[in-house]
Amino acid sequence: MAREQPKDIKAKKFVSFLNFDAEIRRVICWTNAIESVNARIPGGQGPRPLPERAGRAQV
């Protein structure tokens, strides 16, 4: 079996992105735009750590 070309992989990722609802795609694109701007600001602190309880179920 032939190895997939990078363009094929990118196309598959994009198509899977389109499977999300429009509102979720909008949030993802907006978040990516904000992160892009933040990365260009000199003296940035880098990525912020996640909150202590991120991803944990509330008991």
C-alpha positions in Angstrom: 0.0 0.0 0.0 1.4 3.4 -1.0 2.2 5.9 1.7 -0.3 8.8 1.9 0.9 12.2 0.6 0.8 15.2 3.0 -1.9 16.8 0.9 -4.1 13.7 1.2 -3.7 13.8 5.0 -4.5 17.5 5.2 -7.6 17.0 3.0 -8.8 14.2 5.3 -8.3 16.4 8.4 -10.1 19.3 6.8 -13.1 17.1 5.7 -13.3 15.7 9.3 -13.3 19.3 10.6 -16.3 20.0 8.4 -18.2 17.3 10.2 -18.5 19.5 13.3 -21.5 21.8 13.7 -21.1 25.3 12.2 -21.0 26.9 15.7 -18.2 24.6 16.9 -16.2 25.3 13.7 -16.7 29.0 14.4 -15.4 28.7 17.9 -12.4 26.7 16.8 -11.5 29.2 14.1 -11.9 32.2 16.5 -9.7 30.5 19.1 -7.0 29.8 16.5 -7.1 33.4 15.3 -6.7 34.7 18.9 -3.8 32.3 19.6 -2.1 33.4 16.3 -2.3 37.1 17.4 -1.1 36.2 20.9 1.9 34.4 19.5 3.0 37.5 17.6 2.9 39.8 20.6 6.5 40.3 21.8 7.2 39.4 25.5 4.3 37.0 25.6 4.2 34.5 28.4 3.6 31.5 26.3 0.6 29.2 26.7 -1.4 29.5 29.9 -1.6 26.4 32.1 -5.0 24.6 32.3 -7.0 25.1 35.4 -6.4 22.6 38.2 -9.6 20.7 37.6 -9.7 20.8 33.8 -11.1 17.7 32.3 -12.0 16.1 35.6 -15.5 15.0 36.5 -17.2 17.0 39.2 -18.2 14.7 42.2 
